């Protein structure tokens, strides 16, 4: 028996209340039971968002615990190294994890299972090879270039690099699950299981009498990465085997790499962009400053996760609709995704700003100085949400080259302003530089989507009958 919000409200509440609530209940029922493209995308987005909300709470509480256990300085060392590893691990995929999201839905729609099976196997082998090479290069760079690093970063960096193959493979498995519309299999390992494992392993190390510092935390993070990714590999492979029968594989690696590399530039620049301020603070300031800034950014994580949830829900659907002769459904889905992104982001940003002092105080007495930064950073996040997952539409529609150039330019703006403003204004300079870069990114993406796709992806823009 299918759940009905309308019937549930009708039975549980008085007639006057039920009558007022029926329009909202009807919307909920359409989302839960509708078979159209928008309803399916909304269901995926809601599941992804629920996972992100849970993961935001888990990540926030685990980061609070880590900061309390290690102190600001050692926590800053851990944050700087682990954020760097997550970035390098993602870049080690060279875009193949998103190319899977691009090609798999198309092969599935066409019934081309030979290419689908070849894509999945090639993707895993490719990212394992490239990420292993990157791990070796990172360890060599830390060892032979130790004079270029602060001494407290060298050994932790070498330990952290051991996690790169598992981080990259995990991102590829995420892409495989997202391409099939399996948000739980895609997001739960990385965003829920891994942070819980890191905290659990570090607590175990403390119970066994090991020193609780950045190095110990990184050893725990590496172990958590291996355990999480191996488990995800088992579950995603089992799901693939159930949905797609075994058979011959056809490989077109040059084609896939040719598409993956521009996507690598897009996502690489984007990933660097959203982490550039933390990395620049780490390069120009002390680890305890990194800790305060990262704690402030983590406090805003719930707002960020709205965008990532919507992106997880619609990216593969953008890809599936790209070959449609009539682009009406694609453009309608794109416009809807903007509303799904902006309004929840705005509401959550308001809540975070209200309770920000309390949340930051959980990290420790020194972390309260990050509260004014929340207003600057939240303004940028809400502005960016006003255009929704615009870069996903561009990437999935073959506009990855120009999108890569755009993000490269915005990244250069971000780094330049961080370099100029941090020495003068400290953490405020990092927040201001990030907001300036976000303004440039939002305006450029809006114009690019309008020119290339004929879609006005802006929350306050009325949807015309035709966009061209």
C-alpha positions in Angstrom: 0.0 0.0 0.0 1.5 3.3 -1.1 1.9 6.1 1.5 -0.4 9.1 1.0 0.3 12.4 2.7 -3.1 13.7 1.8 -4.9 10.8 3.4 -2.6 10.8 6.5 -3.3 14.5 7.1 -7.1 14.0 6.6 -7.1 11.2 9.2 -4.9 12.9 11.8 -6.0 16.5 11.9 -9.3 18.4 12.2 -11.1 19.3 9.0 -10.1 23.0 9.0 -6.4 22.1 9.4 -6.6 19.3 6.9 -8.2 21.5 4.3 -5.4 24.1 4.5 -2.7 21.4 4.4 -4.1 19.5 1.4 -2.3 21.6 -1.3 1.1 20.9 0.3 0.2 17.2 0.8 -0.7 17.0 -2.8 2.8 18.2 -3.8 4.4 15.7 -1.4 2.3 12.9 -3.0 3.3 13.9 -6.5 6.9 13.9 -5.6 6.7 10.5 -3.9 4.6 8.7 -6.5 5.0 10.6 -9.7 6.5 8.8 -12.6 7.6 11.9 -14.6 11.2 13.1 -14.9 10.9 15.9 -12.4 9.3 13.7 -9.7 12.0 11.1 -10.1 14.7 13.7 -9.9 13.1 15.2 -6.8 12.9 11.8 -5.1 16.6 11.3 -5.8 17.4 14.8 -4.6 15.4 14.3 -1.4 17.2 11.0 -0.6 20.5 12.6 -1.3 19.6 15.7 0.8 18.5 13.5 3.7 21.9 11.7 3.5 23.7 15.0 3.3 21.8 16.4 6.3 22.7 13.3 8.4 26.3 13.5 7.2 26.5 17.2 8.0 25.4 16.5 11.5 27.8 13.6 11.8 30.7 15.5 10.2 30.1 18.5 12.4 30.0 16.5 15.6 33.0 14.4 14.6 35.0 17.5 13.8 34.0 19.0 17.2 35.2 15.8 18.9 38.5 15.8 16.9 39.1 19.5 17.7 38.5 18.8 21.4 40.6 15.7 21.5 43.6 17.2 19.7 43.5 21.0 20.4 43.5 23.7 17.8 47.1 23.4 16.6 47.1 19.6 16.0 43.6 19.8 14.6 44.8 22.4 12.1 47.6 20.1 11.0 45.1 17.2 10.5 42.7 19.5 8.6 45.3 20.9 6.3 46.7 17.5 5.3 43.4 15.6 5.0 41.7 18.4 3.0 44.7 18.3 0.6 44.5 14.5 0.3 40.7 14.6 -0.5 41.5 17.2 -3.2 44.4 15.3 -4.7 42.4 12.0 -4.5 39.5 13.6 -6.4 41.9 15.1 -9.0 43.6 11.7 -9.4 40.4 10.4 -11.2 41.2 12.9 -14.0 37.4 13.3 -14.5 36.7 9.6 -15.1 34.4 9.4 -12.1 32.1 12.1 -13.7 32.5 10.7 -17.2 30.8 7.6 -15.9 27.8 9.8 -14.9 27.9 11.2 -18.5 28.1 7.9 -20.4 26.4 5.2 -18.3 22.9 6.6 -18.5 23.2 7.0 -22.3 24.5 3.4 -22.7 21.7 2.2 -20.4 19.0 4.1 -22.4 20.3 2.6 -25.7 20.7 -0.9 -24.3 24.4 -0.9 -25.1 25.5 -3.1 -22.2 28.8 -4.1 -23.8 30.0 -0.5 -23.7 28.5 -0.1 -20.2 30.4 -3.0 -18.8 33.6 -1.9 -20.4 33.1 1.6 -19.0 32.7 0.4 -15.5 35.8 -1.9 -15.5 38.0 0.6 -17.3 37.0 3.4 -14.9 38.1 1.5 -11.9 41.4 0.3 -13.3 42.2 3.7 -14.7 41.7 5.6 -11.4 43.5 3.0 -9.4 46.5 3.4 -11.7 46.5 7.2 -11.8 45.9 7.6 -8.1 48.7 5.2 -7.2 51.1 7.2 -9.3 49.9 10.4 -7.6 50.4 8.8 -4.2 54.0 8.0 -5.1 54.6 11.5 -6.4 53.1 13.1 -3.3 55.3 11.0 -1.0 58.4 11.8 -3.0 57.5 15.5 -3.0 57.1 15.5 0.8 60.4 13.6 1.3 62.6 15.4 -1.2 61.0 18.8 -0.8 60.8 18.8 3.0 62.5 22.2 3.2 59.6 23.8 1.4 57.1 22.6 4.0 56.7 23.5 7.7 58.2 20.6 9.6 55.0 19.6 11.3 53.4 18.9 7.9 56.0 16.6 6.3 55.4 13.2 7.9 51.6 13.7 8.1 51.6 14.5 4.4 53.4 11.3 3.6 51.1 9.2 5.7 48.0 10.9 4.2 49.2 10.2 0.7 48.7 6.4 1.3 44.9 7.0 1.2 44.9 8.5 -2.3 44.0 5.2 -4.2 41.1 4.6 -2.0 39.8 8.2 -2.1 39.9 8.1 -5.9 38.3 4.7 -6.2 35.6 5.8 -3.8 34.9 8.8 -5.9 34.6 6.5 -9.0 32.2 4.2 -7.1 30.2 7.4 -6.1 29.9 8.3 -9.8 28.8 4.8 -10.7 26.1 4.8 -8.1 24.9 8.3 -9.0 24.7 7.4 -12.7 22.3 4.6 -11.8 20.2 6.8 -9.5 21.4 5.1 -6.2 22.0 8.0 -3.9 22.3 5.9 -0.7 25.1 3.7 -2.2 26.8 6.8 -3.6 26.8 9.1 -0.6 26.6 7.0 2.5 30.1 5.5 2.5 32.0 8.8 2.0 29.8 11.2 4.0 28.5 9.0 6.8 30.6 5.8 7.3 34.1 7.3 6.8 33.8 10.2 9.3 32.3 7.8 11.9 35.2 5.4 11.3 37.8 8.1 11.7 36.3 9.2 15.0 35.9 5.6 16.2 39.5 4.6 15.3 40.9 7.8 16.9 38.9 7.1 20.1 40.2 3.5 20.1 43.8 4.9 19.7 43.2 7.2 22.7 41.8 4.2 24.7 45.0 2.2 23.8 47.2 5.1 25.1 48.5 6.5 21.8 49.2 10.2 21.6 46.2 12.1 20.1 47.7 14.4 17.5 47.5 15.2 13.8 49.7 12.2 12.8 47.6 9.7 14.8 44.4 11.2 13.3 45.8 10.8 9.8 46.7 7.2 10.4 43.1 6.6 11.5 41.8 8.5 8.4 43.9 6.3 6.0 42.5 3.1 7.7 39.0 4.5 7.5 39.4 5.3 3.8 40.5 1.7 3.0 37.7 0.1 5.0 35.0 2.4 3.6 36.0 2.1 -0.1 36.5 -1.7 0.0 33.0 -2.0 1.6 31.5 0.3 -1.0 33.2 -1.7 -3.8 31.5 -4.9 -2.6 28.0 -3.3 -2.4 28.1 -1.3 -5.6 29.5 -4.3 -7.6 26.8 -6.5 -6.2 24.2 -4.0 -7.3 25.7 -3.7 -10.8 25.7 -7.5 -11.1 22.0 -7.6 -10.2 20.9 -4.9 -12.7 23.2 -5.7 -15.6 23.9 -9.3 -16.7 27.5 -10.4 -17.3 28.7 -10.4 -20.9 31.3 -9.1 -23.3 32.9 -5.7 -22.7 33.7 -3.1 -25.3 36.2 -0.4 -24.4 36.6 3.0 -26.0 39.2 4.4 -23.6 40.4 7.3 -26.0 36.8 8.5 -26.3 36.1 8.3 -22.6 39.4 9.9 -21.6 38.8 12.6 -24.2 35.6 13.6 -22.5 36.9 12.9 -19.0 39.9 15.3 -19.2 37.9 18.5 -19.9 35.5 17.4 -17.1 38.6 16.9 -14.9 39.5 20.5 -15.6 36.0 21.6 -14.7 35.7 19.6 -11.5 39.3 20.0 -10.6 39.1 23.8 -10.8 35.7 23.7 -9.0 37.0 21.4 -6.2 40.1 23.6 -5.8 37.9 26.7 -5.8 35.7 25.5 -2.9 38.8 24.6 -0.9 41.2 27.3 -2.0 40.6 29.5 1.0 41.4 26.7 3.5 44.5 25.8 1.6 45.6 29.5 1.3 45.0 30.0 5.0 47.1 26.9 5.6 49.9 28.2 3.4 50.0 31.8 4.9 48.9 31.3 8.5 49.4 29.0 11.5 47.6 25.6 12.0 45.4 27.1 14.8 44.1 29.7 12.3 43.4 26.9 9.8 41.4 25.1 12.5 39.3 28.2 13.2 38.6 28.9 9.6 37.8 25.2 8.8 35.5 25.0 11.8 33.6 28.1 10.4 33.4 26.5 7.0 32.2 23.2 8.5 29.4 25.1 10.3 28.1 26.1 6.9 28.3 22.6 5.6 24.5 22.0 5.8 23.9 24.9 3.5 26.5 23.7 1.0 24.9 20.2 1.1 21.6 21.5 -0.5 23.5 22.3 -3.7 25.4 19.0 -3.7 22.2 17.0 -3.0 20.4 18.6 -5.9 23.4 18.1 -8.1 23.4 14.4 -7.2 19.7 14.2 -8.0 19.8 15.8 -11.4 23.2 15.4 -13.1 22.5 11.9 -14.5 19.1 13.1 -15.6 20.6 16.0 -17.5 22.8 13.4 -19.2 19.9 11.1 -20.1 18.0 14.0 -21.7 20.8 15.5 -23.7 20.0 13.4 -26.8 16.3 14.5 -26.8 15.4 16.4 -29.9 12.9 18.5 -27.9 14.8 20.2 -25.1 11.7 21.4 -23.3 11.9 18.7 -20.6 15.7 19.4 -20.1 15.1 23.1 -19.7 12.2 22.6 -17.3 14.2 20.3 -15.1 17.1 22.8 -15.1 14.8 25.6 -13.9 13.2 23.5 -11.3 16.6 22.5 -9.9 17.3 26.2 -9.2 14.3 26.5 -6.9 15.2 23.2 -5.2 18.7 24.7 -4.5 18.0 28.3 -3.5 15.1 28.3 -1.1 16.4 25.6 1.3 19.9 27.1 1.1 18.5 30.5 2.1 16.5 29.1 5.0 19.4 27.0 6.3 21.8 29.9 6.1 19.5 32.0 8.3 19.3 29.2 10.9 23.1 28.8 10.9 23.7 32.5 11.4 21.3 32.5 14.4 22.9 29.6 16.2 26.5 30.2 14.9 28.0 31.3 18.2 26.8 28.2 20.0 28.0 25.9 17.2 31.5 27.4 17.1 31.8 27.3 20.9 31.5 23.6 20.7 34.9 23.4 19.0 36.6 25.3 21.9 37.0 28.7 23.4 39.3 30.0 20.6 36.8 29.2 17.8 34.3 31.9 18.5 36.4 34.4 16.6 35.2 32.7 13.4 31.5 33.9 13.9 31.8 37.2 11.9 33.2 35.1 9.0 30.0 33.2 8.8 28.1 36.3 7.5 30.6 36.8 4.7 30.8 33.1 3.7 27.0 32.5 4.0 26.3 35.4 1.6 28.5 33.8 -1.0 26.9 30.4 -0.5 23.3 31.8 -0.9 24.3 33.8 -4.0 25.8 30.7 -5.6 22.6 28.7 -4.8 20.6 31.3 -6.8 21.7 29.6 -10.1 21.5 26.0 -8.9 23.7 23.2 -10.4 24.4 25.2 -13.5 27.8 23.7 -14.2 26.3 20.2 -14.1 24.0 21.1 -17.0 27.0 22.5 -18.9 29.2 19.4 -18.2 26.5 16.9 -19.0 25.7 18.7 -22.3 29.2 18.7 -23.8 30.2 22.2 -22.7 32.9 21.0 -20.4 35.7 22.8 -22.2 34.3 26.3 -21.8 33.2 25.5 -18.3 36.7 24.4 -17.4 38.1 27.7 -18.7 35.5 29.6 -16.6 36.4 27.8 -13.4 40.1 28.2 -14.1 39.6 32.0 -14.3 37.5 32.1 -11.1 40.1 30.0 -9.3 42.8 32.4 -10.4 40.7 35.3 -9.0 40.2 33.4 -5.8 43.9 32.6 -5.2 45.0 36.1 -6.2 42.6 37.9 -3.8 43.5 35.4 -1.0 47.2 36.2 -1.6 46.4 39.9 -1.5 43.9 40.0 1.4 45.1 37.3 3.9 48.4 39.1 4.8 46.4 42.3 5.5 43.1 41.1 6.9 43.9 37.6 8.0 40.9 35.2 8.1 38.6 38.1 7.1 40.7 38.4 3.9 40.2 34.8 3.1 36.4 35.1 3.5 36.2 38.3 1.4 38.4 36.7 -1.3 36.0 33.7 -1.4 33.0 36.0 -1.7 34.5 38.0 -4.5 35.3 34.8 -6.5 31.8 33.5 -5.9 30.2 36.7 -7.3 32.3 36.3 -10.4 31.5 32.6 -10.7 27.8 33.1 -10.3 27.5 35.8 -12.9 29.7 34.0 -15.4 27.9 30.6 -15.1 24.5 32.3 -15.5 25.6 34.0 -18.7 27.2 30.8 -20.0 24.2 28.6 -19.5 22.0 31.3 -21.1 24.2 31.5 -24.2 25.0 27.8 -24.6 21.7 26.2 -23.5 19.1 28.9 -23.8 18.1 28.5 -20.1 17.9 31.3 -17.6 19.0 29.6 -14.5 18.3 32.3 -11.9 15.8 31.9 -9.1 14.1 35.3 -9.5 14.0 35.0 -13.3 10.4 34.2 -14.6 10.4 31.2 -17.0 9.4 32.4 -20.4 7.7 30.3 -23.1 11.0 30.2 -24.9 14.4 31.3 -23.7 15.9 32.1 -27.0 
